[in-house]
Amino acid sequence: MLKIPTDMTPEQRLKRLAAILARGVRRYHRRLRRSESRPEKEVSESSPAGLEVPGNPRLSVSRRFGV
């Protein structure tokens, strides 16, 4: 997580936020163009391996503090 210096003016914070959002929008469009340029793979209706989980699966969750 980025730490915002407390000595930044509201205008500086807004400019920094705009730069971060613009970077994200550019990254999104770059990924979108890449995915459009790749030919789609044909997906079969079912797989011999399947997606079933055998038995009674255990659920495990990790704790992350500060998120």
MOPAC internal coordinates of N, CA, C and O (Angstrom, degrees):
PM7 1SCF
backbone

  N    0.0000 0     0.00 0     0.00 0    0    0    0
  C    1.4507 1     0.00 0     0.00 0    1    0    0
  C    1.5274 1   108.48 1     0.00 0    2    1    0
  O    1.2310 1   120.74 1   -43.41 1    3    2    1
  N    1.3180 1   116.19 1   136.59 1    3    2    1
  C    1.4493 1   120.77 1   179.05 1    5    3    2
  C    1.5180 1   109.95 1   -76.70 1    6    5    3
  O    1.2310 1   121.67 1   -41.14 1    7    6    5
  N    1.3051 1   114.42 1   138.86 1    7    6    5
  C    1.4547 1   118.66 1   175.22 1    9    7    6
  C    1.5238 1   107.53 1   -97.39 1   10    9    7
  O    1.2310 1   120.60 1   -49.71 1   11   10    9
  N    1.3167 1   116.46 1   130.29 1   11   10    9
  C    1.4557 1   120.84 1   178.94 1   13   11   10
  C    1.5201 1   107.99 1   -94.54 1   14   13   11
  O    1.2310 1   120.64 1   -59.10 1   15   14   13
  N    1.3273 1   116.38 1   120.90 1   15   14   13
  C    1.4709 1   118.41 1   178.23 1   17   15   14
  C    1.5269 1   110.82 1   -59.18 1   18   17   15
  O    1.2310 1   120.98 1   -39.98 1   19   18   17
  N    1.3073 1   115.74 1   140.02 1   19   18   17
  C    1.4640 1   119.90 1  -177.63 1   21   19   18
  C    1.5264 1   112.03 1   -73.26 1   22   21   19
  O    1.2310 1   120.29 1   165.79 1   23   22   21
  N    1.3300 1   117.06 1   -14.21 1   23   22   21
  C    1.4601 1   118.95 1  -179.16 1   25   23   22
  C    1.5325 1   112.75 1   -88.68 1   26   25   23
  O    1.2310 1   120.06 1  -172.92 1   27   26   25
  N    1.3358 1   117.50 1     7.08 1   27   26   25
  C    1.4578 1   120.60 1   178.03 1   29   27   26
  C    1.5263 1   109.42 1   -79.61 1   30   29   27
  O    1.2310 1   121.16 1   -38.39 1   31   30   29
  N    1.3088 1   115.38 1   141.61 1   31   30   29
  C    1.4629 1   120.01 1   176.29 1   33   31   30
  C    1.5269 1   108.52 1   -77.98 1   34   33   31
  O    1.2310 1   120.17 1   -18.01 1   35   34   33
  N    1.3184 1   117.27 1   161.99 1   35   34   33
  C    1.4704 1   118.94 1   176.60 1   37   35   34
  C    1.5367 1   112.11 1   -56.40 1   38   37   35
  O    1.2310 1   120.14 1   142.63 1   39   38   37
  N    1.3277 1   117.34 1   -37.37 1   39   38   37
  C    1.4671 1   120.75 1   179.11 1   41   39   38
  C    1.5339 1   110.77 1   -65.02 1   42   41   39
  O    1.2310 1   119.96 1   139.35 1   43   42   41
  N    1.3268 1   117.67 1   -40.65 1   43   42   41
  C    1.4632 1   121.43 1   178.30 1   45   43   42
  C    1.5302 1   110.73 1   -65.65 1   46   45   43
  O    1.2310 1   120.74 1   140.10 1   47   46   45
  N    1.3297 1   116.19 1   -39.90 1   47   46   45
  C    1.4625 1   119.92 1   178.02 1   49   47   46
  C    1.5303 1   111.13 1   -63.59 1   50   49   47
  O    1.2310 1   121.11 1   137.73 1   51   50   49
  N    1.3347 1   115.48 1   -42.27 1   51   50   49
  C    1.4602 1   120.37 1   179.11 1   53   51   50
  C    1.5293 1   110.72 1   -62.66 1   54   53   51
  O    1.2310 1   120.14 1   137.06 1   55   54   53
  N    1.3288 1   117.33 1   -42.94 1   55   54   53
  C    1.4682 1   120.90 1   178.46 1   57   55   54
  C    1.5228 1   110.97 1   -63.42 1   58   57   55
  O    1.2310 1   120.78 1   140.19 1   59   58   57
  N    1.3192 1   116.12 1   -39.81 1   59   58   57
  C    1.4695 1   119.58 1   179.19 1   61   59   58
  C    1.5230 1   110.94 1   -66.23 1   62   61   59
  O    1.2310 1   120.38 1   137.57 1   63   62   61
  N    1.3111 1   116.88 1   -42.43 1   63   62   61
  C    1.4565 1   121.63 1   177.33 1   65   63   62
  C    1.5225 1   110.44 1   -62.12 1   66   65   63
  O    1.2310 1   120.19 1   136.14 1   67   66   65
  N    1.3286 1   117.25 1   -43.86 1   67   66   65
  C    1.4640 1   121.02 1   179.24 1   69   67   66
  C    1.5238 1   110.61 1   -61.59 1   70   69   67
  O    1.2310 1   119.98 1   140.30 1   71   70   69
  N    1.3165 1   117.64 1   -39.70 1   71   70   69
  C    1.4640 1   120.91 1   178.89 1   73   71   70
  C    1.5300 1   111.16 1   -65.08 1   74   73   71
  O    1.2310 1   120.29 1   139.14 1   75   74   73
  N    1.3236 1   117.05 1   -40.86 1   75   74   73
  C    1.4660 1   121.05 1   179.03 1   77   75   74
  C    1.5224 1   110.23 1   -64.91 1   78   77   75
  O    1.2310 1   120.27 1   134.80 1   79   78   77
  N    1.3311 1   117.10 1   -45.20 1   79   78   77
  C    1.4545 1   120.54 1   179.28 1   81   79   78
  C    1.5261 1   111.66 1   -65.02 1   82   81   79
  O    1.2310 1   120.12 1   139.89 1   83   82   81
  N    1.3232 1   117.38 1   -40.11 1   83   82   81
  C    1.4660 1   121.01 1   179.12 1   85   83   82
  C    1.5243 1   110.49 1   -62.91 1   86   85   83
  O    1.2310 1   120.29 1   139.86 1   87   86   85
  N    1.3145 1   117.04 1   -40.14 1   87   86   85
  C    1.4653 1   121.01 1   178.00 1   89   87   86
  C    1.5265 1   110.24 1   -61.78 1   90   89   87
  O    1.2310 1   120.34 1   138.85 1   91   90   89
  N    1.3188 1   116.95 1   -41.15 1   91   90   89
  C    1.4564 1   121.23 1   178.67 1   93   91   90
  C    1.5192 1   112.12 1   -65.98 1   94   93   91
  O    1.2310 1   120.08 1   139.67 1   95   94   93
  N    1.3227 1   117.45 1   -40.33 1   95   94   93
  C    1.4642 1   121.13 1   178.47 1   97   95   94
  C    1.5172 1   110.27 1   -65.16 1   98   97   95
  O    1.2310 1   119.81 1   137.06 1   99   98   97
  N    1.3404 1   117.96 1   -42.94 1   99   98   97
  C    1.4747 1   120.86 1   177.53 1  101   99   98
  C    1.5165 1   110.87 1   -61.29 1  102  101   99
  O    1.2310 1   120.38 1   136.55 1  103  102  101
  N    1.3366 1   116.88 1   -43.45 1  103  102  101
  C    1.4616 1   121.27 1   179.70 1  105  103  102
  C    1.5273 1   110.41 1   -62.44 1  106  105  103
  O    1.2310 1   120.33 1   137.84 1  107  106  105
  N    1.3275 1   116.98 1   -42.16 1  107  106  105
  C    1.4634 1   121.38 1   178.76 1  109  107  106
  C    1.5275 1   110.63 1   -60.51 1  110  109  107
  O    1.2310 1   120.13 1   132.24 1  111  110  109
  N    1.3320 1   117.35 1   -47.76 1  111  110  109
  C    1.4637 1   120.82 1  -178.58 1  113  111  110
  C    1.5232 1   111.41 1   -66.25 1  114  113  111
  O    1.2310 1   120.09 1   144.30 1  115  114  113
  N    1.3077 1   117.42 1   -35.70 1  115  114  113
  C    1.4697 1   120.98 1   177.59 1  117  115  114
  C    1.5253 1   110.25 1   -63.18 1  118  117  115
  O    1.2310 1   120.54 1   134.87 1  119  118  117
  N    1.3226 1   116.57 1   -45.13 1  119  118  117
  C    1.4737 1   120.58 1   178.56 1  121  119  118
  C    1.5201 1   110.95 1   -65.77 1  122  121  119
  O    1.2310 1   119.90 1   141.56 1  123  122  121
  N    1.3127 1   117.79 1   -38.44 1  123  122  121
  C    1.4522 1   121.82 1   179.50 1  125  123  122
  C    1.5269 1   110.46 1   -63.12 1  126  125  123
  O    1.2310 1   120.22 1   135.88 1  127  126  125
  N    1.3308 1   117.19 1   -44.12 1  127  126  125
  C    1.4644 1   120.54 1   178.02 1  129  127  126
  C    1.5139 1   111.35 1   -63.03 1  130  129  127
  O    1.2310 1   120.50 1   139.14 1  131  130  129
  N    1.3347 1   116.66 1   -40.86 1  131  130  129
  C    1.4680 1   119.94 1   178.72 1  133  131  130
  C    1.5197 1   111.14 1   -62.22 1  134  133  131
  O    1.2310 1   120.27 1   136.22 1  135  134  133
  N    1.3203 1   117.08 1   -43.78 1  135  134  133
  C    1.4620 1   119.72 1  -177.84 1  137  135  134
  C    1.5208 1   111.25 1   -68.71 1  138  137  135
  O    1.2310 1   119.47 1   148.26 1  139  138  137
  N    1.3291 1   118.61 1   -31.74 1  139  138  137
  C    1.4599 1   121.72 1   178.34 1  141  139  138
  C    1.5198 1   111.59 1   -72.78 1  142  141  139
  O    1.2310 1   120.15 1   151.78 1  143  142  141
  N    1.3250 1   117.32 1   -28.22 1  143  142  141
  C    1.4599 1   119.88 1  -177.70 1  145  143  142
  C    1.5282 1   112.35 1   -81.38 1  146  145  143
  O    1.2310 1   119.88 1   162.83 1  147  146  145
  N    1.3228 1   117.84 1   -17.17 1  147  146  145
  C    1.4604 1   121.39 1   178.83 1  149  147  146
  C    1.5237 1   109.96 1   -85.00 1  150  149  147
  O    1.2310 1   120.38 1   -42.29 1  151  150  149
  N    1.3252 1   116.88 1   137.71 1  151  150  149
  C    1.4664 1   118.10 1   175.63 1  153  151  150
  C    1.5286 1   109.86 1   -69.77 1  154  153  151
  O    1.2310 1   121.10 1   -38.18 1  155  154  153
  N    1.3214 1   115.51 1   141.82 1  155  154  153
  C    1.4660 1   119.83 1   179.79 1  157  155  154
  C    1.5181 1   110.26 1   -74.42 1  158  157  155
  O    1.2310 1   120.97 1   -40.37 1  159  158  157
  N    1.3060 1   115.75 1   139.63 1  159  158  157
  C    1.4589 1   120.99 1   176.85 1  161  159  158
  C    1.5177 1   108.62 1   -85.32 1  162  161  159
  O    1.2310 1   121.00 1   -37.18 1  163  162  161
  N    1.3016 1   115.69 1   142.82 1  163  162  161
  C    1.4575 1   120.53 1   176.60 1  165  163  162
  C    1.5270 1   108.72 1   -74.27 1  166  165  163
  O    1.2310 1   120.60 1   -48.54 1  167  166  165
  N    1.3045 1   116.46 1   131.46 1  167  166  165
  C    1.4574 1   121.96 1  -179.20 1  169  167  166
  C    1.5190 1   108.20 1  -109.46 1  170  169  167
  O    1.2310 1   121.19 1   -51.35 1  171  170  169
  N    1.3158 1   115.34 1   128.65 1  171  170  169
  C    1.4613 1   118.33 1   179.45 1  173  171  170
  C    1.5242 1   110.11 1   -79.09 1  174  173  171
  O    1.2310 1   120.74 1   -21.50 1  175  174  173
  N    1.3218 1   116.20 1   158.50 1  175  174  173
  C    1.4574 1   121.76 1  -178.92 1  177  175  174
  C    1.5265 1   112.38 1   -65.02 1  178  177  175
  O    1.2310 1   120.17 1   142.96 1  179  178  177
  N    1.3209 1   117.28 1   -37.04 1  179  178  177
  C    1.4552 1   119.73 1  -179.77 1  181  179  178
  C    1.5218 1   109.32 1  -141.26 1  182  181  179
  O    1.2310 1   121.55 1   -22.97 1  183  182  181
  N    1.3039 1   114.64 1   157.03 1  183  182  181
  C    1.4532 1   121.46 1  -179.15 1  185  183  182
  C    1.5241 1   108.86 1  -114.39 1  186  185  183
  O    1.2310 1   120.10 1   -36.33 1  187  186  185
  N    1.3363 1   117.41 1   143.67 1  187  186  185
  C    1.4638 1   118.26 1   177.08 1  189  187  186
  C    1.5291 1   111.69 1   -61.60 1  190  189  187
  O    1.2310 1   120.39 1   148.11 1  191  190  189
  N    1.3195 1   116.85 1   -31.89 1  191  190  189
  C    1.4699 1   120.30 1  -179.60 1  193  191  190
  C    1.5222 1   110.81 1   -76.40 1  194  193  191
  O    1.2310 1   120.03 1   147.44 1  195  194  193
  N    1.3250 1   117.54 1   -32.56 1  195  194  193
  C    1.4577 1   121.59 1   179.92 1  197  195  194
  C    1.5179 1   112.69 1    71.06 1  198  197  195
  O    1.2310 1   121.11 1    -1.93 1  199  198  197
  N    1.3079 1   115.48 1   178.07 1  199  198  197
  C    1.4636 1   121.42 1   179.79 1  201  199  198
  C    1.5207 1   111.99 1  -119.28 1  202  201  199
  O    1.2310 1   120.22 1  -170.68 1  203  202  201
  N    1.2891 1   117.18 1     9.32 1  203  202  201
  C    1.4567 1   119.91 1  -178.15 1  205  203  202
  C    1.5216 1   111.01 1   -70.66 1  206  205  203
  O    1.2310 1   121.41 1   -35.16 1  207  206  205
  N    1.3168 1   114.90 1   144.84 1  207  206  205
  C    1.4619 1   121.31 1   178.86 1  209  207  206
  C    1.5254 1   106.90 1  -101.89 1  210  209  207
  O    1.2310 1   120.08 1   -56.48 1  211  210  209
  N    1.3242 1   117.44 1   123.52 1  211  210  209
  C    1.4634 1   119.20 1  -178.29 1  213  211  210
  C    1.5325 1   111.96 1   -72.33 1  214  213  211
  O    1.2310 1   120.89 1   -33.45 1  215  214  213
  N    1.3124 1   115.90 1   146.55 1  215  214  213
  C    1.4670 1   121.16 1   173.64 1  217  215  214
  C    1.5116 1   113.34 1    66.07 1  218  217  215
  O    1.2310 1   121.31 1    30.12 1  219  218  217
  N    1.3222 1   115.10 1  -149.88 1  219  218  217
  C    1.4466 1   122.66 1  -179.07 1  221  219  218
  C    1.5334 1   107.97 1  -109.45 1  222  221  219
  O    1.2310 1   118.97 1   -82.25 1  223  222  221
  N    1.3242 1   119.58 1    97.75 1  223  222  221
  C    1.4594 1   120.70 1  -176.23 1  225  223  222
  C    1.5334 1   111.42 1   -69.63 1  226  225  223
  O    1.2310 1   121.19 1   -31.50 1  227  226  225
  N    1.3239 1   115.32 1   148.50 1  227  226  225
  C    1.4606 1   120.57 1   177.48 1  229  227  226
  C    1.5157 1   108.73 1   -95.65 1  230  229  227
  O    1.2310 1   120.90 1   -40.19 1  231  230  229
  N    1.2989 1   115.89 1   139.81 1  231  230  229
  C    1.4478 1   122.03 1   178.25 1  233  231  230
  C    1.5213 1   108.46 1   -96.27 1  234  233  231
  O    1.2310 1   120.69 1   -50.67 1  235  234  233
  N    1.3249 1   116.29 1   129.33 1  235  234  233
  C    1.4644 1   119.11 1   176.57 1  237  235  234
  C    1.5194 1   108.51 1  -125.75 1  238  237  235
  O    1.2310 1   121.08 1   -42.08 1  239  238  237
  N    1.3042 1   115.55 1   137.92 1  239  238  237
  C    1.4539 1   122.38 1  -178.10 1  241  239  238
  C    1.5164 1   108.36 1  -131.43 1  242  241  239
  O    1.2310 1   120.85 1   -45.08 1  243  242  241
  N    1.3269 1   115.98 1   134.92 1  243  242  241
  C    1.4544 1   118.87 1   176.92 1  245  243  242
  C    1.5192 1   108.79 1  -101.84 1  246  245  243
  O    1.2310 1   120.77 1   -29.88 1  247  246  245
  N    1.3023 1   116.13 1   150.12 1  247  246  245
  C    1.4528 1   121.70 1   179.39 1  249  247  246
  C    1.5087 1   109.66 1   -95.69 1  250  249  247
  O    1.2310 1   121.05 1   -46.14 1  251  250  249
  N    1.3169 1   115.61 1   133.86 1  251  250  249
  C    1.4628 1   120.41 1   175.20 1  253  251  250
  C    1.5070 1   107.79 1  -123.25 1  254  253  251
  O    1.2310 1   120.65 1   -60.48 1  255  254  253
  N    1.2908 1   116.37 1   119.52 1  255  254  253
  C    1.4547 1   120.65 1  -179.76 1  257  255  254
  C    1.5166 1   109.30 1   -91.65 1  258  257  255
  O    1.2310 1   120.78 1   -31.71 1  259  258  257
  N    1.3238 1   116.11 1   148.29 1  259  258  257
  C    1.4473 1   121.83 1   176.03 1  261  259  258
  C    1.5162 1   113.67 1    80.50 1  262  261  259
  O    1.2310 1   120.36 1  -162.49 1  263  262  261
  N    1.3284 1   116.92 1    17.51 1  263  262  261
  C    1.4671 1   118.69 1   179.59 1  265  263  262
  C    1.4991 1   109.15 1  -106.70 1  266  265  263
  O    1.2310 1   120.10 1   180.00 1  267  266  265

